[in-house]
């Protein structure tokens, strides 16, 4: 591939990527010339504040030629975090393309500042201190509440109790236990009646659930 062919390829990629991913995606074509690294084309340069041909890097300083040494240009630099002097958070990748008479690199820099802020907002917004159903289960008693918990667990199996095998009945008991059903008064007699087994069997199921290896 000649220099012009390599440049044309990188230009199409840089232009297309910047258009596809929008205004927050900066693409830049670097070239090593006479011992210096120049950014010869920049799309959406407002991301890093660069315009036109420049030897300024993404950190705002002159690009270090050592980064573009032939040895280092054998390995692409991908998915790196950049804290820009402006405070922006940018995901940055650099892909190298070398030939006999050219050294190019394609830089892709995506401004994730807003996304990072939204991540924190979403985390705060979606975080909860506990499970309301479990708290209600701990605080309320009575047959109505027993029935509500039991029926909600039973509904997950979509099968009449009469058709359930031991394994399925144990699974119901395990769900009830996870919802603190057995912390309520008269829970064992209620469960035994609904599952059509003895109270002893309910206790046996609970014991097997708590000590599965025994």
Secondary structure, DSSP 8 states (H G I E B T S, - for coil): --HHHHHHHHHHHHHHHHHHH-TTEEEEEEEEETTEEEEEEEESGGGTT--SSB-B-TTSSB--GGGG-TTGGGS-EEEEEEE-TTS-EEEEEEEEEEETTEEEEEEEEEE-HHHHHHHHHHHHHH--SS-HHHHHHHH--SHHHHHHHHHHHHTTT-S-GGG--HHHHHHHHHHHHHTTGGGSTTHHHHHHHHHTS-HHHHHHHHHHHHTTT-
